[in-house]
Amino acid sequence: MAYQTASASDVESVVDEEYGGMWFLKEPLEASELGVSVLELEPGARGMEHDESGTSQEEVYVCVDGEATFEIAGDTVTVGENEAVRVDAETTRQVFNRGEERLRLVIAGAPTSADA
């Protein structure tokens, strides 16, 4: 098939509902390299601190609703609706919802071309 559709409602969240939710869509979309996820965080919630050195994938976080605050390699970066940030695979990052509304991000990640 030349295309595939998927919805967050097609998969189970890997985050407890009280904190928001996170849905991985790579498998339902049958994507070979590109990972796509939807992350929602309730006010005061935070994502897991991590890097992607094990997968060699860079990640792009697109803010759909709310305002996301990231701690990236010791820097604080804030992105609002319709803004994005890209993070290298080896760089430690963590996202926070320090706002008063639910935060929604779309995350896309793939191995860098040098590692693919």
N, C-alpha and C positions, 0 to 999 in steps of 0.2 A: 504494500500500500504506500502511496506517495505521501501520506500524511497520517497523523494520529492525534486524537483529542483525549484530554483527561481533565479531571476536576479534583480539587482537594477532597471533595466528598467521596471520591473513588477509593481513597486510601485512609488508613488509620493514622491519627496524629501520633508523633513520637514525643510530644510534650503534654504534660498534664493539663487538662482543660482549665484549671484554676489559674494557670500562668499564661494561657493563650492557646497556641497550637502550632504544630509544624508538620507540614505534609510534603513528602518527597514524591516528585512526579516523574523522575527519570524513567523508572520501569514502566509505569502505565503509558508513558509517551513512547516507549521503546526507543529511547535515545541511546546512541552508542557511546558518546563522549560527554555530551553536555548534560550536566545535572541541573534540574530546576526544582526549586522548593518555594513554598509559601510559608512565611513565619508570621505569626501574630503574637504580640506580647501585651498583656494587660498592664495598666499603669503600675509602675514600681517593679515590674518583672525584668529579668535580664536573660540573655542567651548564654550559652556555654563559652567560656574562654577557650580558644583553640587556635591552631594553625592547620594548614593543609599540606605540610611538608611530606607527609606519608603518601598523599595522592598526587602531589605536584600540580594541583589545580589552583588557578587564580579564581577569585570569586568577585562577582559584582552584586551589590546590594542596591535594589531600587526601592525607594520609599513610596508606597502607594497611598497610605493613610497615616497621619500622625507625624511625629518627629522622632528620629532615631539618633541616639548618641552612642558613638563607638569609642572604645579605648583601643587604639591601634599602635602597637609598638611604643607605648608611652605617651602618645598624642591623643587628645580628645578631638573627635571630628563629629559634627552634627550635620545631618541631612534631613530636609523637610520633604513634603510631598512633591513628587515628580523630580526628585534629585537622586543622585546615585554616587556610590563610592566603589572603587575597585581596590582589591587587596591582593598582594603577592602571596603565593603559596606558603612561603617560609615565615610570613609575618603573623605574629600573634594578634588576635582580635577578639573583642567581646562587644556585644550590642546591648544597650539598655533602653528601656522606655521610661524616661524621667518625666514624661508629660502626664496629662490628666485624661487622655483619650487612648483607646486601644490602638496599638501600632500594627501596621501591616507592611511587610516587606516581601518582595519577590527576589529570590537569590538564584543567580545563575553561576555555575562553575564548570570549568573544563581544564584539562591538563594544558599547560602552555605548549606552544608549538615545538619548542626545543625538547620537551619531554614526551610529546605524544607519539 
